[in-house]
């Protein structure tokens, strides 16, 4: 079993990262999906072997454009989402994930938490961690070929 903490859109609010840092040590994989990628520098230093940082449309120097993470035989595509037009449709994102052989796609950009399946791909948006109201993150569990995603709202 592998567990993921997935965050996005912290937008320079380091305090938002600090609200969930207690989860980082106890989970297997940490993903920041962009727009505030430099907020994760401390986490990258502390947990370099399990931290993935993506670059969003508001990030200019830090993070990858996209990546694929393998966990328990499941391929997970990660990106910010802006290059796939996720504010209008999720079909391009699902298509890209399928092209890469991925069963799951993690994305941000919209600031709206969402879990849905499009063309057989589980699409998970953790929402915006840096939101002043309605801040959230996603918790993902991969056990064998089964993937369970949960959106966690922060108080």
HELIX and SHEET records of a PDB file:
HELIX    1   1 UNK A   14  UNK A   18  1                                   5    
HELIX    2   2 UNK A   21  UNK A   23  5                                   3    
HELIX    3   3 UNK A   37  UNK A   40  5                                   4    
HELIX    4   4 UNK A   41  UNK A   46  1                                   6    
HELIX    5   5 UNK A   82  UNK A   84  5                                   3    
HELIX    6   6 UNK A   91  UNK A   99  1                                   9    
SHEET    1   A 5 UNK A  51  UNK A  53  0                                        
SHEET    2   A 5 UNK A  29  UNK A  32  1                                        
SHEET    3   A 5 UNK A   2  UNK A   7  1                                        
SHEET    4   A 5 UNK A 136  UNK A 143 -1                                        
SHEET    5   A 5 UNK A 146  UNK A 153 -1                                        
SHEET    1   B 5 UNK A  66  UNK A  71  0                                        
SHEET    2   B 5 UNK A  74  UNK A  79 -1                                        
SHEET    3   B 5 UNK A 104  UNK A 107  1                                        
SHEET    4   B 5 UNK A 121  UNK A 125  1                                        
SHEET    5   B 5 UNK A 114  UNK A 118 -1                                        
END                                                                             
